[in-house]
Amino acid sequence: MKFQVLPPQTDRFLVNCKQGCVFPNSAATIYTTCFPENAQSCVDCLKIRVNGHPSVRVPLEVLPKL
C-alpha cells in the first residue's frame, strides 16, 4: 500500500506501509512497521491522509531514507 504523507516543511512524497499494528482512530485499515513491542516508543508521528481525510499517525521509522 502507498499513502501520501504530508509532513510539515517537507514536500509531499509516498510512503510504503508494511504490516504491523493498526492505529486506533483510523478511518481505514493502515499498517505500519510499528509493532506492539515498540508502539510506546513511536512518539514522533506524521498524519497521513487517506482519500483526502486525515486518519492516522505513522511513526517516522516507516518513512523512506532520504
GUPA-623274 format. One record per residue: chain; residue in three letters; z, y, x of N, C-alpha, C in turn. Coordinates in Angstrom, 1 decimal. Atoms other than C-alpha are relative to their C-alpha. Layout:
N
<node chain="A" resn="Ala" n_pz="Z" n_py="Y" n_px="X" ca_pz="Z" ca_py="Y" ca_px="X" c_pz="Z" c_py="Y" c_px="X"/>
...
This chain:
66
<node chain="A" resn="Met" n_pz="0.0" n_py="-1.2" n_px="0.8" ca_pz="0.0" ca_py="0.0" ca_px="0.0" c_pz="0.0" c_py="1.2" c_px="0.9"/>
<node chain="A" resn="Lys" n_pz="0.0" n_py="-1.2" n_px="-0.8" ca_pz="-0.7" ca_py="3.5" ca_px="1.2" c_pz="0.4" c_py="1.1" c_px="-1.0"/>
<node chain="A" resn="Phe" n_pz="-0.4" n_py="-1.1" n_px="0.8" ca_pz="1.1" ca_py="6.6" ca_px="-0.1" c_pz="-0.1" c_py="1.3" c_px="0.8"/>
<node chain="A" resn="Gln" n_pz="0.2" n_py="-1.3" n_px="-0.7" ca_pz="0.6" ca_py="10.2" ca_px="0.7" c_pz="1.4" c_py="0.6" c_px="0.1"/>
<node chain="A" resn="Val" n_pz="-1.3" n_py="-0.6" n_px="-0.3" ca_pz="3.7" ca_py="11.7" ca_px="2.4" c_pz="-0.2" c_py="1.5" c_px="0.2"/>
<node chain="A" resn="Leu" n_pz="0.1" n_py="-1.4" n_px="-0.1" ca_pz="4.3" ca_py="15.4" ca_px="2.1" c_pz="1.2" c_py="0.6" c_px="0.7"/>
<node chain="A" resn="Pro" n_pz="-1.1" n_py="-0.5" n_px="-0.7" ca_pz="6.8" ca_py="16.3" ca_px="4.8" c_pz="-0.1" c_py="1.5" c_px="0.2"/>
<node chain="A" resn="Pro" n_pz="0.1" n_py="-1.4" n_px="-0.2" ca_pz="7.8" ca_py="19.9" ca_px="5.3" c_pz="-0.5" c_py="0.4" c_px="1.4"/>
<node chain="A" resn="Gln" n_pz="0.5" n_py="-0.5" n_px="-1.2" ca_pz="6.0" ca_py="21.8" ca_px="8.0" c_pz="-0.9" c_py="-1.0" c_px="0.7"/>
<node chain="A" resn="Thr" n_pz="0.8" n_py="1.0" n_px="-0.5" ca_pz="3.6" ca_py="19.0" ca_px="8.5" c_pz="-1.3" c_py="-0.2" c_px="-0.8"/>
<node chain="A" resn="Asp" n_pz="1.2" n_py="0.3" n_px="0.8" ca_pz="0.0" ca_py="18.2" ca_px="7.5" c_pz="0.2" c_py="-1.3" c_px="-0.8"/>
<node chain="A" resn="Arg" n_pz="-0.1" n_py="1.2" n_px="0.8" ca_pz="-0.5" ca_py="15.6" ca_px="4.8" c_pz="-0.6" c_py="-1.2" c_px="0.8"/>
<node chain="A" resn="Phe" n_pz="0.5" n_py="1.2" n_px="-0.6" ca_pz="-1.0" ca_py="12.0" ca_px="6.1" c_pz="0.4" c_py="-1.2" c_px="-0.8"/>
<node chain="A" resn="Leu" n_pz="-0.3" n_py="1.2" n_px="0.7" ca_pz="-0.9" ca_py="8.5" ca_px="4.8" c_pz="1.0" c_py="-0.9" c_px="0.8"/>
<node chain="A" resn="Val" n_pz="-1.0" n_py="0.9" n_px="-0.7" ca_pz="2.0" ca_py="6.1" ca_px="5.5" c_pz="-0.1" c_py="-1.4" c_px="-0.6"/>
<node chain="A" resn="Asn" n_pz="0.0" n_py="1.4" n_px="0.5" ca_pz="1.9" ca_py="2.3" ca_px="5.2" c_pz="1.4" c_py="-0.5" c_px="-0.3"/>
<node chain="A" resn="Cys" n_pz="-1.3" n_py="0.4" n_px="0.3" ca_pz="4.9" ca_py="1.0" ca_px="3.4" c_pz="0.0" c_py="-1.6" c_px="0.0"/>
<node chain="A" resn="Lys" n_pz="-0.2" n_py="1.4" n_px="-0.1" ca_pz="6.0" ca_py="-2.5" ca_px="4.3" c_pz="1.1" c_py="-0.5" c_px="-1.0"/>
<node chain="A" resn="Gln" n_pz="-1.0" n_py="0.5" n_px="1.0" ca_pz="8.0" ca_py="-4.8" ca_px="2.1" c_pz="1.4" c_py="0.1" c_px="0.6"/>
<node chain="A" resn="Gly" n_pz="-1.4" n_py="-0.1" n_px="-0.4" ca_pz="11.7" ca_py="-4.2" ca_px="2.2" c_pz="0.9" c_py="0.2" c_px="-1.2"/>
<node chain="A" resn="Cys" n_pz="-0.8" n_py="-0.3" n_px="1.1" ca_pz="14.3" ca_py="-2.8" ca_px="-0.1" c_pz="-0.6" c_py="1.0" c_px="-0.9"/>
<node chain="A" resn="Val" n_pz="0.6" n_py="-1.0" n_px="0.9" ca_pz="13.3" ca_py="-0.9" ca_px="-3.2" c_pz="1.0" c_py="1.1" c_px="-0.3"/>
<node chain="A" resn="Phe" n_pz="-0.9" n_py="-1.1" n_px="0.2" ca_pz="14.8" ca_py="2.6" ca_px="-3.5" c_pz="0.3" c_py="0.1" c_px="-1.5"/>
<node chain="A" resn="Pro" n_pz="-0.3" n_py="-0.1" n_px="1.4" ca_pz="16.6" ca_py="3.2" ca_px="-6.8" c_pz="-0.7" c_py="1.2" c_px="-0.6"/>
<node chain="A" resn="Asn" n_pz="0.7" n_py="-1.2" n_px="0.4" ca_pz="15.3" ca_py="6.3" ca_px="-8.6" c_pz="-1.6" c_py="0.0" c_px="0.1"/>
<node chain="A" resn="Ser" n_pz="1.5" n_py="0.0" n_px="-0.2" ca_pz="11.7" ca_py="5.2" ca_px="-8.0" c_pz="-0.7" c_py="-0.3" c_px="-1.3"/>
<node chain="A" resn="Ala" n_pz="0.8" n_py="0.2" n_px="1.3" ca_pz="9.1" ca_py="5.5" ca_px="-10.8" c_pz="-0.9" c_py="-1.1" c_px="0.2"/>
<node chain="A" resn="Ala" n_pz="0.9" n_py="1.1" n_px="-0.3" ca_pz="7.0" ca_py="2.9" ca_px="-9.1" c_pz="0.7" c_py="-1.0" c_px="1.0"/>
<node chain="A" resn="Thr" n_pz="-0.6" n_py="0.9" n_px="-1.0" ca_pz="7.8" ca_py="-0.2" ca_px="-7.0" c_pz="-0.6" c_py="0.3" c_px="1.4"/>
<node chain="A" resn="Ile" n_pz="0.4" n_py="-0.4" n_px="-1.3" ca_pz="7.7" ca_py="1.1" ca_px="-3.5" c_pz="0.9" c_py="-0.7" c_px="1.0"/>
<node chain="A" resn="Tyr" n_pz="-0.7" n_py="0.7" n_px="-1.0" ca_pz="8.7" ca_py="-0.9" ca_px="-0.5" c_pz="0.0" c_py="0.8" c_px="1.4"/>
<node chain="A" resn="Thr" n_pz="0.0" n_py="-0.6" n_px="-1.3" ca_pz="9.8" ca_py="0.4" ca_px="2.9" c_pz="0.6" c_py="-1.0" c_px="1.0"/>
<node chain="A" resn="Thr" n_pz="-0.5" n_py="0.9" n_px="-1.0" ca_pz="10.9" ca_py="-1.0" ca_px="6.2" c_pz="1.6" c_py="0.1" c_px="0.1"/>
<node chain="A" resn="Cys" n_pz="-1.5" n_py="-0.2" n_px="0.0" ca_pz="14.5" ca_py="0.0" ca_px="5.4" c_pz="0.6" c_py="-1.2" c_px="-0.7"/>
<node chain="A" resn="Phe" n_pz="-0.6" n_py="1.2" n_px="0.6" ca_pz="16.2" ca_py="-3.3" ca_px="4.8" c_pz="1.5" c_py="0.2" c_px="-0.3"/>
<node chain="A" resn="Pro" n_pz="-1.4" n_py="-0.2" n_px="0.4" ca_pz="19.7" ca_py="-3.8" ca_px="3.2" c_pz="0.9" c_py="0.2" c_px="1.2"/>
<node chain="A" resn="Glu" n_pz="-1.0" n_py="-0.1" n_px="-1.1" ca_pz="21.4" ca_py="-4.2" ca_px="6.6" c_pz="0.0" c_py="1.4" c_px="0.7"/>
<node chain="A" resn="Asn" n_pz="0.0" n_py="-1.3" n_px="-0.6" ca_pz="20.3" ca_py="-0.8" ca_px="7.8" c_pz="-0.3" c_py="1.1" c_px="-1.0"/>
<node chain="A" resn="Ala" n_pz="0.3" n_py="-1.0" n_px="1.0" ca_pz="19.8" ca_py="1.0" ca_px="4.5" c_pz="1.0" c_py="1.2" c_px="0.1"/>
<node chain="A" resn="Gln" n_pz="-1.0" n_py="-1.0" n_px="-0.1" ca_pz="23.0" ca_py="3.0" ca_px="5.0" c_pz="-0.3" c_py="1.0" c_px="1.1"/>
<node chain="A" resn="Ser" n_pz="0.4" n_py="-0.8" n_px="-1.2" ca_pz="21.6" ca_py="4.4" ca_px="8.3" c_pz="-1.3" c_py="0.8" c_px="-0.3"/>
<node chain="A" resn="Cys" n_pz="1.3" n_py="-0.8" n_px="0.3" ca_pz="18.4" ca_py="5.7" ca_px="6.6" c_pz="0.4" c_py="1.3" c_px="-0.6"/>
<node chain="A" resn="Val" n_pz="-0.4" n_py="-1.3" n_px="0.5" ca_pz="19.6" ca_py="9.2" ca_px="6.3" c_pz="-1.1" c_py="1.0" c_px="-0.1"/>
<node chain="A" resn="Asp" n_pz="1.2" n_py="-0.9" n_px="0.0" ca_pz="16.5" ca_py="11.2" ca_px="7.3" c_pz="-1.1" c_py="-0.6" c_px="-0.8"/>
<node chain="A" resn="Cys" n_pz="1.0" n_py="0.6" n_px="0.9" ca_pz="14.1" ca_py="10.6" ca_px="4.5" c_pz="-1.0" c_py="1.1" c_px="-0.4"/>
<node chain="A" resn="Leu" n_pz="1.1" n_py="-0.9" n_px="0.5" ca_pz="10.9" ca_py="12.1" ca_px="3.1" c_pz="-0.3" c_py="-0.4" c_px="-1.4"/>
<node chain="A" resn="Lys" n_pz="0.4" n_py="0.2" n_px="1.4" ca_pz="10.0" ca_py="12.5" ca_px="-0.5" c_pz="-1.5" c_py="-0.5" c_px="0.0"/>
<node chain="A" resn="Ile" n_pz="1.4" n_py="0.5" n_px="0.1" ca_pz="6.9" ca_py="10.5" ca_px="-1.4" c_pz="-0.5" c_py="0.3" c_px="-1.5"/>
<node chain="A" resn="Arg" n_pz="0.5" n_py="-0.3" n_px="1.3" ca_pz="4.6" ca_py="11.3" ca_px="-4.3" c_pz="-0.9" c_py="-1.1" c_px="-0.4"/>
<node chain="A" resn="Val" n_pz="0.9" n_py="1.1" n_px="0.5" ca_pz="3.0" ca_py="8.6" ca_px="-6.4" c_pz="-0.6" c_py="0.5" c_px="-1.3"/>
<node chain="A" resn="Asn" n_pz="0.7" n_py="-0.5" n_px="1.1" ca_pz="0.3" ca_py="9.7" ca_px="-8.8" c_pz="0.4" c_py="1.4" c_px="-0.4"/>
<node chain="A" resn="Gly" n_pz="-0.3" n_py="-1.4" n_px="0.2" ca_pz="1.4" ca_py="13.3" ca_px="-8.3" c_pz="1.4" c_py="0.2" c_px="-0.5"/>
<node chain="A" resn="His" n_pz="-1.4" n_py="-0.2" n_px="0.4" ca_pz="5.0" ca_py="12.7" ca_px="-9.3" c_pz="1.0" c_py="-0.5" c_px="1.1"/>
<node chain="A" resn="Pro" n_pz="-1.0" n_py="0.4" n_px="-1.0" ca_pz="7.9" ca_py="12.7" ca_px="-6.8" c_pz="0.8" c_py="-1.2" c_px="-0.5"/>
<node chain="A" resn="Ser" n_pz="-0.7" n_py="1.2" n_px="0.5" ca_pz="9.6" ca_py="9.3" ca_px="-7.0" c_pz="1.1" c_py="-0.5" c_px="0.9"/>
<node chain="A" resn="Val" n_pz="-1.0" n_py="0.6" n_px="-0.9" ca_pz="11.4" ca_py="8.0" ca_px="-3.9" c_pz="0.0" c_py="0.7" c_px="1.3"/>
<node chain="A" resn="Arg" n_pz="-0.1" n_py="-0.5" n_px="-1.4" ca_pz="12.5" ca_py="8.8" ca_px="-0.4" c_pz="-0.2" c_py="-1.1" c_px="0.9"/>
<node chain="A" resn="Val" n_pz="0.4" n_py="1.1" n_px="-0.9" ca_pz="11.2" ca_py="6.9" ca_px="2.5" c_pz="0.6" c_py="0.4" c_px="1.4"/>
<node chain="A" resn="Pro" n_pz="-0.6" n_py="-0.3" n_px="-1.3" ca_pz="13.1" ca_py="6.6" ca_px="5.8" c_pz="-1.1" c_py="0.3" c_px="1.1"/>
<node chain="A" resn="Leu" n_pz="1.0" n_py="-0.4" n_px="-1.0" ca_pz="11.3" ca_py="8.2" ca_px="8.9" c_pz="-0.5" c_py="-1.2" c_px="0.8"/>
<node chain="A" resn="Glu" n_pz="0.5" n_py="1.1" n_px="-0.8" ca_pz="11.0" ca_py="4.8" ca_px="10.5" c_pz="-1.3" c_py="-0.6" c_px="-0.5"/>
<node chain="A" resn="Val" n_pz="1.3" n_py="0.6" n_px="0.6" ca_pz="8.1" ca_py="3.9" ca_px="8.2" c_pz="-1.2" c_py="0.8" c_px="0.4"/>
<node chain="A" resn="Leu" n_pz="1.1" n_py="-0.9" n_px="-0.4" ca_pz="6.1" ca_py="6.8" ca_px="9.5" c_pz="-0.7" c_py="-0.4" c_px="1.2"/>
<node chain="A" resn="Pro" n_pz="0.8" n_py="0.4" n_px="-1.1" ca_pz="3.3" ca_py="6.2" ca_px="11.9" c_pz="0.4" c_py="0.8" c_px="1.3"/>
<node chain="A" resn="Lys" n_pz="-0.3" n_py="-0.7" n_px="-1.3" ca_pz="3.9" ca_py="7.1" ca_px="15.6" c_pz="-1.1" c_py="1.0" c_px="0.2"/>
<node chain="A" resn="Leu" n_pz="1.0" n_py="-1.0" n_px="-0.2" ca_pz="2.1" ca_py="10.4" ca_px="16.2" c_pz="0.0" c_py="0.4" c_px="1.5"/>
